[in-house]
Amino acid sequence: MVQRIDVTAADGVRLAAWEFRDPPADPLQPAVLLLHGLMGRALHWAGTAHWLGEHRRVVALDQRGHGRSEHPATHVPGPSLGREAFVADAEAAVEQLGLGPVILIGHSMGALTGWQLAARRPDLVRALVICDMRASALGEASQQEWEEWFRRWPLPFPTQDAARRWFGEDDPRVERPDPGRGAFFAEVMHQAPDGWRPLFSRRQMLTARETWVHDAHWEELAKVRCPTLVVRALDGELGRAEAQEMVRVLPAGQYAEIPDAGHYVHYDQPAALRAALEPFLEQVAGMASR
């Protein structure tokens, strides 16, 4: 069963959190908060959340401007779409839902949010998992590439299946057919009066991305003191050398690599992700019980 619980951000934005409840959670097991990446949504974590929820309390958050959470009222770079807002939202979810000290599992931008929260509020975070997110700056060229990519989206799509086919086959960023990628993007579309459109504002996605792509995030990474697993998808966006350097910089870093997986590893390879995460989570649980 999946239950929606609303969280109120510090600036009043309403955030949709989704609690995965099947059997009762073991009170001795730390709770888990799942943070999706840019353009994602909480329900992309469903495959992972269901096995995590076998013994733990598991909550996935629709971050501001995503999924069923409210959209900030502005496209202008500033507090409502900045890094501070995303980190404060995760902090609010942990505190309002009584999850802490929590295990944070984040994908891409959600992983960055996770490690920034862990660096700033170590009292709230028991352990951290970073899925396919770089610590180095991506730069202006990357931002311009995304802006051009957004302009190419043939919106509105006539059907959700048309969106699935375009993102999995016809998207200029797809080197070979990728059904998992197509399904990922199809799930962030909703039916509008004129066809199928994204749940998010592309302009707001660019604005949010603008607040972190130009900066490196090594300094904050080094401040994360809790056990941290860096997960690299072999065909993802995080290179092996950078991933291993991230592990070296982290005071309590560990490394896992998932073969035959792309950037959206949490969505289309939940079984492989489980195999990578379980030994780490068992270690964390053992530490918590001592």
HELIX and SHEET records of a PDB file:
HELIX    1   1 ALA A   42  TRP A   45  5                                   4    
HELIX    2   2 ALA A   46  LEU A   52  1                                   7    
HELIX    3   3 PRO A   79  LEU A   81  5                                   3    
HELIX    4   4 ARG A   83  GLN A   96  1                                  14    
HELIX    5   5 MET A  109  ARG A  120  1                                  12    
HELIX    6   6 PRO A  122  LEU A  124  5                                   3    
HELIX    7   7 GLU A  140  ARG A  152  1                                  13    
HELIX    8   8 GLN A  160  ARG A  165  1                                   6    
HELIX    9   9 TRP A  166  ASP A  170  3                                   5    
HELIX   10  10 PRO A  179  ALA A  186  1                                   8    
HELIX   11  11 ARG A  202  GLU A  210  1                                   9    
HELIX   12  12 TRP A  218  ALA A  222  1                                   5    
HELIX   13  13 ARG A  240  VAL A  249  1                                  10    
HELIX   14  14 VAL A  265  ASP A  268  1                                   4    
HELIX   15  15 PRO A  270  SER A  289  1                                  20    
SHEET    1   A 8 VAL A   2  THR A   8  0                                        
SHEET    2   A 8 ARG A  14  PHE A  20 -1                                        
SHEET    3   A 8 VAL A  58  LEU A  61 -1                                        
SHEET    4   A 8 VAL A  32  LEU A  35  1                                        
SHEET    5   A 8 VAL A 102  HIS A 107  1                                        
SHEET    6   A 8 VAL A 125  CYS A 131  1                                        
SHEET    7   A 8 THR A 228  ASP A 235  1                                        
SHEET    8   A 8 GLY A 253  GLY A 262  1                                        
SHEET    1   B 2 MET A 189  ALA A 192  0                                        
SHEET    2   B 2 GLY A 195  PRO A 198 -1                                        
END                                                                             
